[in-house]
């Protein structure tokens, strides 16, 4: 008896989450993986443009313009998600992105610079617009007890695509540079078609809103966000975490080179981080799902930033660099899914905007982080890593304060413990005697109605996908 009870109260595992994942979520994750596999623009745009005759300064400026569009795209994605629904937003964003990517090889001559600049900005805008919609749809479709693990699956799909994409790109470049953009556009178009055909359609609205009512709803949504002080603390944590995260790609390779390490060491760092995330994040998330949200976010953020700060240890040898990488990735696996899932707990009417705000703030930190990190490294050297430790500690404290109000029992065992601690609380499994009487009186009528409505040989159509 005690054994069966302990099994029943155990936290859900990886296989439980995989079995509970709806088919629509599988389609969504497959589309994200496919799209990320062909996401070559941000990674190879500078190299491609210099190959086509651009100077490094203009090519770098175009990449920066793409980044500006990408940051704004998450805001646009939140608005589109609230107005059009997740499925329509993904279809629209990916369809437009495909067309714009296809245009890049035609506009890559240096004489078309002004036109290409406008195309790249809009491309960044549309490419990132799908992300709030994908997160909102994942939150809607995944069972509540597996929501955090669903976001872990989303992160794994993106990491697999990000790890395999450069290998595919290396082969395409050997054939023709333009193939990068033909394949990128094709994967975006395939994701748009997949979303249009396979993802669930938005539920019909209860009543149409006039333009004035829609504007009032929009203002009230942003007003609620501004008044949500704990969410603002959470956004502060995301911003500081992004600033620290950016140094992994900005300062670390330069710092390793300055210390005399070969370039292959940084390649090993990237490979190790991707392998650990892909291999272990879902299993780690299954364990962390037993923790409260604020605990997972605080511990993970602190461990991650502590690992990043470890790159500043004196006399770093390759083994220590790789160990520090493993520590920082471990922190990411602890906090990442919980932090990504947190905005999805908002009310459905404002969920898209909350998710967009979170992703916009993180994107902003990732955009300005490299410039700030390189500036500090130039003037203070390894002092940048000590700064990361300070920022990480503050980010962990903000995460604790911001997510504290959302804490709730994360599994059946905690709920059972809470019930035992308060014996006066009625057992939810035992209905009220009055309810039993009402249920008994209605049972016969319900049985007759169901029998009359279901014809022989027909099955009832489920209301949801």
C-alpha positions as a Markdown table, in Angstrom:
| # | Residue | x | y | z |
|---|---|---|---|---|
| 1 | Unk | 0.0 | 0.0 | 0.0 |
| 2 | Unk | 2.8 | 2.4 | 0.9 |
| 3 | Unk | 4.7 | 1.5 | -2.2 |
| 4 | Unk | 1.8 | 2.2 | -4.5 |
| 5 | Unk | 1.1 | 5.5 | -2.7 |
| 6 | Unk | 4.8 | 6.6 | -3.1 |
| 7 | Unk | 4.6 | 5.8 | -6.8 |
| 8 | Unk | 1.4 | 7.7 | -7.2 |
| 9 | Unk | 2.9 | 10.7 | -5.4 |
| 10 | Unk | 6.2 | 10.6 | -7.3 |
| 11 | Unk | 7.1 | 13.6 | -9.6 |
| 12 | Unk | 6.4 | 12.9 | -13.3 |
| 13 | Unk | 9.4 | 11.6 | -15.2 |
| 14 | Unk | 10.7 | 12.1 | -18.7 |
| 15 | Unk | 8.7 | 9.2 | -20.2 |
| 16 | Unk | 5.5 | 10.5 | -18.5 |
| 17 | Unk | 6.0 | 13.9 | -20.1 |
| 18 | Unk | 6.7 | 12.4 | -23.5 |
| 19 | Unk | 3.6 | 10.3 | -23.3 |
| 20 | Unk | 1.5 | 13.3 | -22.1 |
| 21 | Unk | 2.7 | 15.5 | -24.9 |
| 22 | Unk | -0.3 | 16.2 | -27.3 |
| 23 | Unk | 0.2 | 15.6 | -31.0 |
| 24 | Unk | -0.2 | 19.4 | -31.7 |
| 25 | Unk | 2.8 | 20.1 | -29.4 |
| 26 | Unk | 4.8 | 17.5 | -31.3 |
| 27 | Unk | 4.0 | 19.3 | -34.6 |
| 28 | Unk | 4.9 | 22.6 | -33.0 |
| 29 | Unk | 8.3 | 21.3 | -31.7 |
| 30 | Unk | 9.0 | 19.7 | -35.0 |
| 31 | Unk | 8.4 | 23.0 | -36.8 |
| 32 | Unk | 10.7 | 24.8 | -34.4 |
| 33 | Unk | 13.5 | 22.2 | -34.9 |
| 34 | Unk | 13.1 | 22.4 | -38.7 |
| 35 | Unk | 13.1 | 26.2 | -38.7 |
| 36 | Unk | 16.1 | 26.4 | -36.4 |
| 37 | Unk | 18.0 | 23.9 | -38.5 |
| 38 | Unk | 18.0 | 26.3 | -41.4 |
| 39 | Unk | 18.4 | 29.6 | -39.5 |
| 40 | Unk | 21.5 | 30.8 | -41.3 |
| 41 | Unk | 21.0 | 34.5 | -41.7 |
| 42 | Unk | 22.2 | 35.7 | -38.3 |
| 43 | Unk | 25.2 | 33.3 | -38.2 |
| 44 | Unk | 26.5 | 33.7 | -41.7 |
| 45 | Unk | 25.2 | 37.1 | -43.0 |
| 46 | Unk | 28.5 | 38.9 | -42.4 |
| 47 | Unk | 30.6 | 36.2 | -44.1 |
| 48 | Unk | 28.2 | 36.0 | -47.0 |
| 49 | Unk | 28.1 | 39.8 | -47.6 |
| 50 | Unk | 31.9 | 40.1 | -47.4 |
| 51 | Unk | 32.0 | 37.2 | -50.0 |
| 52 | Unk | 29.7 | 39.3 | -52.2 |
| 53 | Unk | 32.0 | 42.4 | -52.0 |
| 54 | Unk | 30.8 | 44.3 | -48.9 |
| 55 | Unk | 33.2 | 45.8 | -46.4 |
| 56 | Unk | 33.3 | 44.5 | -42.9 |
| 57 | Unk | 31.8 | 47.7 | -41.5 |
| 58 | Unk | 28.8 | 47.7 | -43.8 |
| 59 | Unk | 28.2 | 44.0 | -43.3 |
| 60 | Unk | 28.5 | 44.4 | -39.5 |
| 61 | Unk | 26.0 | 47.3 | -39.6 |
| 62 | Unk | 23.5 | 45.1 | -41.5 |
| 63 | Unk | 23.8 | 42.4 | -38.9 |
| 64 | Unk | 23.2 | 45.0 | -36.2 |
| 65 | Unk | 20.1 | 46.1 | -38.1 |
| 66 | Unk | 18.9 | 42.6 | -38.2 |
| 67 | Unk | 19.4 | 42.4 | -34.4 |
| 68 | Unk | 17.4 | 45.6 | -33.9 |
| 69 | Unk | 14.5 | 44.1 | -36.0 |
| 70 | Unk | 14.7 | 40.9 | -34.0 |
| 71 | Unk | 14.3 | 42.7 | -30.6 |
| 72 | Unk | 11.3 | 44.6 | -32.0 |
| 73 | Unk | 10.0 | 41.4 | -33.5 |
| 74 | Unk | 9.2 | 39.8 | -30.1 |
| 75 | Unk | 7.1 | 42.8 | -29.2 |
| 76 | Unk | 5.3 | 42.5 | -32.5 |
| 77 | Unk | 4.9 | 38.8 | -32.0 |
| 78 | Unk | 3.1 | 39.4 | -28.6 |
| 79 | Unk | 0.7 | 41.8 | -30.2 |
| 80 | Unk | 0.0 | 39.5 | -33.1 |
| 81 | Unk | -0.5 | 36.5 | -30.8 |
| 82 | Unk | -3.1 | 38.5 | -28.8 |
| 83 | Unk | -4.9 | 39.7 | -31.9 |
| 84 | Unk | -4.6 | 36.8 | -34.4 |
| 85 | Unk | -3.9 | 33.8 | -32.3 |
| 86 | Unk | -0.8 | 31.7 | -32.1 |
| 87 | Unk | -1.4 | 29.6 | -35.2 |
| 88 | Unk | -2.1 | 32.5 | -37.4 |
| 89 | Unk | 0.9 | 34.4 | -36.0 |
| 90 | Unk | 3.3 | 31.6 | -36.7 |
| 91 | Unk | 2.0 | 31.1 | -40.2 |
| 92 | Unk | 2.2 | 34.8 | -41.0 |
| 93 | Unk | 5.6 | 35.4 | -39.5 |
| 94 | Unk | 7.2 | 32.3 | -41.1 |
| 95 | Unk | 5.6 | 32.9 | -44.5 |
| 96 | Unk | 6.8 | 36.5 | -44.6 |
| 97 | Unk | 10.3 | 35.5 | -43.3 |
| 98 | Unk | 10.6 | 32.9 | -46.1 |
| 99 | Unk | 9.9 | 35.5 | -48.8 |
| 100 | Unk | 12.4 | 38.0 | -47.3 |
| 101 | Unk | 15.1 | 35.4 | -47.0 |
| 102 | Unk | 14.6 | 34.4 | -50.6 |
| 103 | Unk | 15.2 | 38.1 | -51.6 |
| 104 | Unk | 18.7 | 38.4 | -50.0 |
| 105 | Unk | 20.7 | 36.8 | -52.8 |
| 106 | Unk | 19.0 | 39.1 | -55.3 |
| 107 | Unk | 19.8 | 42.2 | -53.3 |
| 108 | Unk | 23.3 | 41.3 | -52.0 |
| 109 | Unk | 25.2 | 43.5 | -54.5 |
| 110 | Unk | 26.8 | 46.5 | -52.8 |
| 111 | Unk | 24.8 | 48.9 | -55.0 |
| 112 | Unk | 21.5 | 47.6 | -53.5 |
| 113 | Unk | 22.7 | 48.4 | -49.9 |
| 114 | Unk | 19.7 | 50.7 | -48.9 |
| 115 | Unk | 17.1 | 48.2 | -50.1 |
| 116 | Unk | 18.9 | 45.3 | -48.5 |
| 117 | Unk | 19.1 | 47.3 | -45.2 |
| 118 | Unk | 15.3 | 47.6 | -45.2 |
| 119 | Unk | 14.8 | 44.0 | -46.0 |
| 120 | Unk | 17.1 | 42.8 | -43.3 |
| 121 | Unk | 15.4 | 44.9 | -40.6 |
| 122 | Unk | 11.9 | 43.6 | -41.6 |
| 123 | Unk | 13.4 | 40.1 | -41.8 |
| 124 | Unk | 14.6 | 40.3 | -38.2 |
| 125 | Unk | 11.2 | 41.6 | -37.2 |
| 126 | Unk | 9.3 | 38.8 | -38.8 |
| 127 | Unk | 11.8 | 36.0 | -38.0 |
| 128 | Unk | 11.4 | 36.6 | -34.2 |
| 129 | Unk | 7.7 | 37.3 | -34.2 |
| 130 | Unk | 6.8 | 33.6 | -34.1 |
| 131 | Unk | 8.5 | 32.9 | -30.8 |
| 132 | Unk | 5.9 | 34.5 | -28.4 |
| 133 | Unk | 3.2 | 32.7 | -30.4 |
| 134 | Unk | 5.0 | 29.3 | -30.1 |
| 135 | Unk | 5.5 | 29.8 | -26.4 |
| 136 | Unk | 1.9 | 30.8 | -25.8 |
| 137 | Unk | 0.6 | 27.8 | -27.8 |
| 138 | Unk | 2.9 | 25.4 | -26.0 |
| 139 | Unk | 1.5 | 26.7 | -22.7 |
| 140 | Unk | -2.0 | 26.3 | -23.9 |
| 141 | Unk | -1.7 | 22.8 | -25.2 |
| 142 | Unk | 0.6 | 21.2 | -22.6 |
| 143 | Unk | -1.0 | 19.8 | -19.4 |
| 144 | Unk | -0.3 | 22.0 | -16.5 |
| 145 | Unk | 1.9 | 19.5 | -14.6 |
| 146 | Unk | 4.2 | 19.2 | -17.7 |
| 147 | Unk | 4.3 | 22.8 | -18.7 |
| 148 | Unk | 7.9 | 23.4 | -17.5 |
| 149 | Unk | 9.0 | 20.2 | -19.2 |
| 150 | Unk | 7.3 | 21.3 | -22.3 |
| 151 | Unk | 9.4 | 24.4 | -22.4 |
| 152 | Unk | 12.5 | 22.2 | -21.8 |
| 153 | Unk | 11.5 | 20.3 | -24.9 |
| 154 | Unk | 11.2 | 23.6 | -26.8 |
| 155 | Unk | 14.7 | 24.6 | -25.7 |
| 156 | Unk | 16.1 | 21.1 | -26.7 |
| 157 | Unk | 14.5 | 21.4 | -30.2 |
| 158 | Unk | 16.1 | 24.8 | -30.7 |
| 159 | Unk | 19.5 | 23.6 | -29.4 |
| 160 | Unk | 19.4 | 20.6 | -31.7 |
| 161 | Unk | 18.7 | 22.8 | -34.7 |
| 162 | Unk | 21.4 | 25.3 | -33.6 |
| 163 | Unk | 24.0 | 22.5 | -33.2 |
| 164 | Unk | 23.2 | 20.8 | -36.5 |
| 165 | Unk | 22.6 | 23.9 | -38.6 |
| 166 | Unk | 26.3 | 25.0 | -38.9 |
| 167 | Unk | 27.3 | 21.5 | -40.1 |
| 168 | Unk | 24.6 | 21.7 | -42.8 |
| 169 | Unk | 25.7 | 25.2 | -43.7 |
| 170 | Unk | 29.3 | 24.1 | -44.1 |
| 171 | Unk | 28.3 | 21.6 | -46.7 |
| 172 | Unk | 26.0 | 24.1 | -48.5 |
| 173 | Unk | 28.8 | 26.7 | -48.7 |
| 174 | Unk | 31.0 | 24.2 | -50.5 |
| 175 | Unk | 28.4 | 24.0 | -53.3 |
| 176 | Unk | 27.1 | 27.6 | -53.5 |
| 177 | Unk | 26.8 | 30.4 | -50.9 |
| 178 | Unk | 23.4 | 31.3 | -52.1 |
| 179 | Unk | 22.1 | 27.8 | -51.0 |
| 180 | Unk | 22.3 | 29.1 | -47.5 |
| 181 | Unk | 19.3 | 31.4 | -48.2 |
| 182 | Unk | 17.4 | 29.0 | -50.4 |
| 183 | Unk | 17.5 | 26.4 | -47.7 |
| 184 | Unk | 16.8 | 29.0 | -44.9 |
| 185 | Unk | 13.7 | 30.3 | -46.8 |
| 186 | Unk | 12.5 | 26.8 | -47.6 |
| 187 | Unk | 12.6 | 25.7 | -43.9 |
| 188 | Unk | 10.7 | 28.8 | -42.9 |
| 189 | Unk | 8.1 | 28.2 | -45.6 |
| 190 | Unk | 7.8 | 24.6 | -44.5 |
| 191 | Unk | 7.2 | 25.7 | -40.9 |
| 192 | Unk | 4.5 | 28.1 | -42.1 |
| 193 | Unk | 2.7 | 25.4 | -44.1 |
| 194 | Unk | 3.1 | 22.9 | -41.2 |
| 195 | Unk | 1.6 | 25.5 | -38.8 |
| 196 | Unk | -1.3 | 26.3 | -41.2 |
| 197 | Unk | -2.2 | 22.7 | -41.7 |
| 198 | Unk | -1.4 | 20.9 | -38.5 |
| 199 | Unk | -1.6 | 23.4 | -35.6 |
| 200 | Unk | -5.0 | 23.9 | -33.9 |
| 201 | Unk | -7.1 | 26.8 | -35.1 |
| 202 | Unk | -7.8 | 29.6 | -32.6 |
| 203 | Unk | -11.1 | 29.2 | -30.6 |
| 204 | Unk | -13.9 | 31.6 | -31.9 |
| 205 | Unk | -14.2 | 34.7 | -29.8 |
| 206 | Unk | -17.2 | 35.0 | -27.5 |
| 207 | Unk | -18.0 | 38.4 | -28.9 |
| 208 | Unk | -16.5 | 40.8 | -31.4 |
| 209 | Unk | -14.8 | 43.9 | -30.0 |
| 210 | Unk | -14.9 | 47.3 | -31.6 |
| 211 | Unk | -11.7 | 49.3 | -32.3 |
| 212 | Unk | -12.3 | 51.3 | -29.1 |
| 213 | Unk | -12.7 | 48.2 | -27.0 |
| 214 | Unk | -9.7 | 46.6 | -28.5 |
| 215 | Unk | -7.6 | 49.7 | -27.7 |
| 216 | Unk | -8.9 | 49.7 | -24.1 |
| 217 | Unk | -8.0 | 46.0 | -23.8 |
| 218 | Unk | -4.5 | 46.7 | -25.1 |
| 219 | Unk | -3.9 | 49.6 | -22.7 |
| 220 | Unk | -5.3 | 47.6 | -19.7 |
| 221 | Unk | -2.9 | 44.7 | -20.6 |
| 222 | Unk | 0.2 | 46.9 | -20.6 |
| 223 | Unk | -1.1 | 48.8 | -17.5 |
| 224 | Unk | -1.5 | 45.5 | -15.7 |
| 225 | Unk | 2.1 | 44.5 | -16.7 |
| 226 | Unk | 3.5 | 47.8 | -15.4 |
| 227 | Unk | 1.6 | 47.4 | -12.1 |
| 228 | Unk | 2.8 | 43.8 | -11.7 |
| 229 | Unk | 5.9 | 44.6 | -9.6 |
| 230 | Unk | 6.9 | 41.0 | -9.2 |
| 231 | Unk | 6.9 | 40.6 | -13.0 |
| 232 | Unk | 9.1 | 43.6 | -13.3 |
| 233 | Unk | 11.6 | 42.1 | -10.9 |
| 234 | Unk | 11.5 | 38.9 | -13.1 |
| 235 | Unk | 12.2 | 41.1 | -16.1 |
| 236 | Unk | 15.2 | 42.6 | -14.3 |
| 237 | Unk | 16.5 | 39.2 | -13.6 |
| 238 | Unk | 16.1 | 38.2 | -17.3 |
| 239 | Unk | 18.0 | 41.4 | -18.4 |
| 240 | Unk | 20.9 | 40.8 | -16.1 |
| 241 | Unk | 21.1 | 37.1 | -17.0 |
| 242 | Unk | 21.2 | 38.0 | -20.7 |
| 243 | Unk | 24.0 | 40.5 | -20.1 |
| 244 | Unk | 26.0 | 37.7 | -18.5 |
| 245 | Unk | 25.0 | 35.1 | -21.1 |
| 246 | Unk | 26.3 | 37.4 | -23.9 |
| 247 | Unk | 29.8 | 37.2 | -22.6 |
| 248 | Unk | 29.9 | 33.5 | -23.4 |
| 249 | Unk | 29.9 | 34.4 | -27.1 |
| 250 | Unk | 31.6 | 37.9 | -27.0 |
| 251 | Unk | 34.3 | 38.0 | -24.4 |
| 252 | Unk | 35.1 | 34.3 | -23.9 |
| 253 | Unk | 36.6 | 33.5 | -27.3 |
| 254 | Unk | 38.7 | 36.7 | -27.2 |
| 255 | Unk | 39.9 | 36.0 | -23.7 |
| 256 | Unk | 40.9 | 32.5 | -24.5 |
| 257 | Unk | 42.8 | 33.6 | -27.5 |
| 258 | Unk | 44.6 | 36.3 | -25.4 |
| 259 | Unk | 45.6 | 33.6 | -22.9 |
| 260 | Unk | 47.3 | 31.6 | -25.7 |
| 261 | Unk | 44.7 | 28.9 | -26.0 |
| 262 | Unk | 44.0 | 27.4 | -29.5 |
| 263 | Unk | 40.8 | 28.2 | -31.3 |
| 264 | Unk | 39.8 | 24.5 | -31.0 |
| 265 | Unk | 39.3 | 25.0 | -27.2 |
| 266 | Unk | 36.5 | 27.5 | -27.8 |
| 267 | Unk | 35.0 | 25.1 | -30.4 |
| 268 | Unk | 35.2 | 22.4 | -27.7 |
| 269 | Unk | 33.4 | 24.7 | -25.2 |
| 270 | Unk | 30.5 | 25.2 | -27.7 |
| 271 | Unk | 30.3 | 21.5 | -28.5 |
| 272 | Unk | 30.3 | 20.5 | -24.9 |
| 273 | Unk | 27.6 | 23.0 | -24.0 |
| 274 | Unk | 25.3 | 21.9 | -26.8 |
| 275 | Unk | 25.9 | 18.2 | -26.0 |
| 276 | Unk | 25.1 | 18.6 | -22.3 |
| 277 | Unk | 21.9 | 20.7 | -23.0 |
| 278 | Unk | 20.6 | 18.3 | -25.6 |
| 279 | Unk | 21.5 | 15.1 | -23.6 |
| 280 | Unk | 20.5 | 16.0 | -20.1 |
| 281 | Unk | 18.2 | 19.0 | -19.9 |
| 282 | Unk | 14.9 | 17.1 | -20.0 |
| 283 | Unk | 16.1 | 14.7 | -17.3 |
| 284 | Unk | 17.3 | 17.6 | -15.2 |
| 285 | Unk | 14.0 | 19.3 | -15.7 |
| 286 | Unk | 12.1 | 16.2 | -14.5 |
| 287 | Unk | 14.1 | 16.4 | -11.3 |
| 288 | Unk | 13.7 | 20.1 | -10.9 |
| 289 | Unk | 9.9 | 19.9 | -11.4 |
| 290 | Unk | 9.8 | 18.8 | -7.7 |
| 291 | Unk | 11.2 | 22.2 | -6.7 |
| 292 | Unk | 9.2 | 25.4 | -6.3 |
| 293 | Unk | 9.6 | 27.9 | -9.2 |
| 294 | Unk | 11.5 | 30.5 | -7.2 |
| 295 | Unk | 14.0 | 27.9 | -5.9 |
| 296 | Unk | 14.7 | 26.5 | -9.4 |
| 297 | Unk | 15.1 | 30.0 | -10.9 |
| 298 | Unk | 17.3 | 31.3 | -8.1 |
| 299 | Unk | 19.6 | 28.3 | -7.8 |
| 300 | Unk | 20.0 | 27.9 | -11.5 |
| 301 | Unk | 20.7 | 31.6 | -12.2 |
| 302 | Unk | 23.3 | 31.7 | -9.4 |
| 303 | Unk | 25.1 | 28.5 | -10.5 |
| 304 | Unk | 25.1 | 29.6 | -14.2 |
| 305 | Unk | 26.5 | 33.1 | -13.5 |
| 306 | Unk | 29.0 | 31.6 | -11.0 |
| 307 | Unk | 30.2 | 29.2 | -13.8 |
| 308 | Unk | 30.6 | 32.1 | -16.2 |
| 309 | Unk | 32.6 | 34.0 | -13.6 |
| 310 | Unk | 34.8 | 31.0 | -13.3 |
| 311 | Unk | 36.4 | 31.8 | -16.7 |
| 312 | Unk | 38.3 | 34.6 | -14.8 |
| 313 | Unk | 40.1 | 32.2 | -12.5 |
| 314 | Unk | 43.9 | 32.7 | -12.8 |
| 315 | Unk | 46.0 | 30.2 | -14.6 |
| 316 | Unk | 43.0 | 28.6 | -16.4 |
| 317 | Unk | 43.9 | 25.3 | -18.2 |
| 318 | Unk | 41.7 | 23.7 | -20.8 |
| 319 | Unk | 40.4 | 21.1 | -18.3 |
| 320 | Unk | 39.3 | 23.9 | -16.0 |
| 321 | Unk | 37.7 | 25.9 | -18.8 |
| 322 | Unk | 35.7 | 22.8 | -19.8 |
| 323 | Unk | 34.7 | 22.1 | -16.2 |
| 324 | Unk | 33.6 | 25.7 | -15.8 |
| 325 | Unk | 31.5 | 25.3 | -18.9 |
| 326 | Unk | 29.8 | 22.2 | -17.5 |
| 327 | Unk | 29.0 | 24.1 | -14.3 |
| 328 | Unk | 27.4 | 27.1 | -16.2 |
| 329 | Unk | 25.4 | 24.8 | -18.5 |
| 330 | Unk | 24.2 | 22.9 | -15.4 |
| 331 | Unk | 22.8 | 26.2 | -14.1 |
| 332 | Unk | 21.1 | 26.9 | -17.4 |
| 333 | Unk | 19.4 | 23.5 | -17.2 |
| 334 | Unk | 18.2 | 24.1 | -13.7 |
| 335 | Unk | 16.7 | 27.6 | -14.3 |
| 336 | Unk | 16.1 | 27.9 | -18.0 |
| 337 | Unk | 12.8 | 26.0 | -18.4 |
| 338 | Unk | 11.3 | 27.5 | -15.3 |
| 339 | Unk | 12.2 | 31.1 | -16.4 |
| 340 | Unk | 10.9 | 30.5 | -19.9 |
| 341 | Unk | 7.6 | 29.0 | -18.6 |
| 342 | Unk | 6.9 | 31.7 | -16.0 |
| 343 | Unk | 5.2 | 34.3 | -18.3 |
| 344 | Unk | 3.0 | 31.6 | -19.6 |
| 345 | Unk | 1.2 | 31.5 | -16.2 |
| 346 | Unk | -0.3 | 34.9 | -17.0 |
| 347 | Unk | -4.0 | 35.3 | -17.8 |
| 348 | Unk | -4.8 | 34.2 | -21.3 |
| 349 | Unk | -5.8 | 37.7 | -22.4 |
| 350 | Unk | -2.3 | 39.1 | -21.7 |
| 351 | Unk | -0.2 | 36.0 | -21.9 |
| 352 | Unk | 1.2 | 36.8 | -25.4 |
| 353 | Unk | 2.3 | 40.2 | -24.2 |
| 354 | Unk | 3.9 | 38.9 | -21.0 |
| 355 | Unk | 5.8 | 36.3 | -23.0 |
| 356 | Unk | 6.8 | 38.9 | -25.6 |
| 357 | Unk | 8.0 | 41.2 | -22.8 |
| 358 | Unk | 10.2 | 38.5 | -21.3 |
| 359 | Unk | 11.7 | 37.6 | -24.7 |
| 360 | Unk | 12.2 | 41.2 | -25.7 |
| 361 | Unk | 14.1 | 42.0 | -22.5 |
| 362 | Unk | 16.3 | 39.0 | -22.8 |
| 363 | Unk | 16.9 | 39.9 | -26.5 |
| 364 | Unk | 17.8 | 43.4 | -25.5 |
| 365 | Unk | 20.3 | 42.2 | -23.0 |
| 366 | Unk | 21.8 | 39.8 | -25.6 |
| 367 | Unk | 22.1 | 42.7 | -28.1 |
| 368 | Unk | 23.8 | 45.2 | -25.9 |
| 369 | Unk | 25.8 | 42.7 | -23.8 |
| 370 | Unk | 28.6 | 42.0 | -26.3 |
| 371 | Unk | 29.4 | 45.8 | -26.7 |
| 372 | Unk | 29.4 | 46.3 | -22.9 |
| 373 | Unk | 31.4 | 43.2 | -22.2 |
| 374 | Unk | 34.1 | 44.0 | -24.8 |
| 375 | Unk | 34.3 | 47.6 | -23.6 |
| 376 | Unk | 34.9 | 46.4 | -20.0 |
| 377 | Unk | 37.3 | 43.6 | -21.1 |
| 378 | Unk | 39.3 | 46.2 | -23.0 |
| 379 | Unk | 39.7 | 48.5 | -20.0 |
| 380 | Unk | 39.6 | 46.0 | -17.1 |
| 381 | Unk | 40.6 | 42.6 | -18.5 |
| 382 | Unk | 39.4 | 39.7 | -16.4 |
| 383 | Unk | 37.5 | 42.1 | -14.2 |
| 384 | Unk | 34.6 | 41.5 | -16.6 |
| 385 | Unk | 34.2 | 38.0 | -15.1 |
| 386 | Unk | 34.0 | 39.4 | -11.5 |
| 387 | Unk | 31.3 | 41.8 | -12.8 |
| 388 | Unk | 29.5 | 38.8 | -14.2 |
| 389 | Unk | 29.5 | 37.2 | -10.7 |
| 390 | Unk | 28.0 | 40.4 | -9.2 |
| 391 | Unk | 25.4 | 40.6 | -11.9 |
| 392 | Unk | 24.5 | 37.0 | -11.5 |
| 393 | Unk | 24.0 | 37.3 | -7.8 |
| 394 | Unk | 21.7 | 40.2 | -8.3 |
| 395 | Unk | 19.9 | 38.4 | -11.1 |
| 396 | Unk | 19.4 | 35.4 | -8.8 |
| 397 | Unk | 17.9 | 37.6 | -6.0 |
| 398 | Unk | 15.6 | 39.3 | -8.5 |
| 399 | Unk | 14.5 | 35.9 | -9.8 |
| 400 | Unk | 13.6 | 34.7 | -6.2 |
| 401 | Unk | 11.6 | 37.9 | -5.5 |
| 402 | Unk | 9.9 | 37.9 | -8.9 |
| 403 | Unk | 8.8 | 34.2 | -8.9 |
| 404 | Unk | 8.0 | 33.9 | -5.2 |
| 405 | Unk | 4.3 | 34.6 | -5.7 |
| 406 | Unk | 4.0 | 31.9 | -8.3 |
| 407 | Unk | 5.2 | 29.2 | -6.1 |
| 408 | Unk | 2.9 | 26.3 | -5.7 |
| 409 | Unk | 3.2 | 22.6 | -4.9 |
| 410 | Unk | 5.0 | 21.1 | -7.9 |
| 411 | Unk | 3.9 | 17.5 | -7.5 |
| 412 | Unk | 1.3 | 15.2 | -5.8 |
| 413 | Unk | 3.6 | 14.5 | -2.8 |
| 414 | Unk | 3.7 | 18.1 | -1.8 |
| 415 | Unk | 0.0 | 18.4 | -2.2 |
| 416 | Unk | -0.5 | 15.4 | 0.0 |
| 417 | Unk | 1.9 | 16.8 | 2.6 |
| 418 | Unk | -0.1 | 20.1 | 2.6 |
| 419 | Unk | -3.3 | 18.2 | 3.1 |
| 420 | Unk | -1.9 | 16.2 | 6.0 |
| 421 | Unk | -0.6 | 19.4 | 7.7 |
| 422 | Unk | -4.2 | 20.8 | 7.7 |
| 423 | Unk | -6.5 | 18.0 | 8.9 |
| 424 | Unk | -9.5 | 20.4 | 8.9 |
| 425 | Unk | -9.3 | 20.8 | 5.1 |
| 426 | Unk | -11.9 | 18.7 | 3.4 |
| 427 | Unk | -10.7 | 15.9 | 1.2 |
| 428 | Unk | -11.2 | 17.0 | -2.4 |
| 429 | Unk | -11.6 | 13.4 | -3.5 |
| 430 | Unk | -14.7 | 13.0 | -1.1 |
| 431 | Unk | -17.7 | 15.0 | -2.5 |
| 432 | Unk | -20.1 | 16.7 | -0.2 |
| 433 | Unk | -23.1 | 14.6 | 0.8 |
| 434 | Unk | -25.4 | 17.1 | -0.9 |
| 435 | Unk | -23.4 | 16.8 | -4.1 |
| 436 | Unk | -23.8 | 13.1 | -4.0 |
| 437 | Unk | -27.6 | 13.4 | -3.9 |
| 438 | Unk | -27.7 | 15.8 | -6.8 |
| 439 | Unk | -25.3 | 13.6 | -8.8 |
| 440 | Unk | -27.5 | 10.5 | -8.2 |
| 441 | Unk | -30.6 | 12.3 | -9.3 |
| 442 | Unk | -28.9 | 13.5 | -12.5 |
| 443 | Unk | -27.2 | 10.3 | -13.4 |
| 444 | Unk | -30.1 | 8.5 | -15.0 |
| 445 | Unk | -31.1 | 11.6 | -17.0 |
| 446 | Unk | -27.5 | 12.0 | -18.3 |
| 447 | Unk | -27.3 | 8.3 | -19.3 |
| 448 | Unk | -30.6 | 8.5 | -21.2 |
| 449 | Unk | -29.5 | 11.7 | -23.0 |
| 450 | Unk | -26.1 | 10.3 | -24.0 |
| 451 | Unk | -27.7 | 7.2 | -25.3 |
| 452 | Unk | -30.2 | 9.1 | -27.4 |
| 453 | Unk | -27.6 | 11.4 | -28.9 |
| 454 | Unk | -25.0 | 8.8 | -29.9 |
| 455 | Unk | -26.2 | 6.8 | -32.9 |
| 456 | Unk | -24.9 | 3.2 | -33.3 |
| 457 | Unk | -21.6 | 3.0 | -35.2 |
| 458 | Unk | -20.7 | 6.6 | -34.5 |
| 459 | Unk | -18.1 | 8.0 | -32.1 |
| 460 | Unk | -18.2 | 11.3 | -30.4 |
| 461 | Unk | -15.9 | 14.0 | -31.9 |
| 462 | Unk | -13.6 | 15.5 | -29.2 |
| 463 | Unk | -14.0 | 19.2 | -28.7 |
| 464 | Unk | -10.2 | 19.9 | -28.6 |
| 465 | Unk | -7.1 | 18.7 | -30.3 |
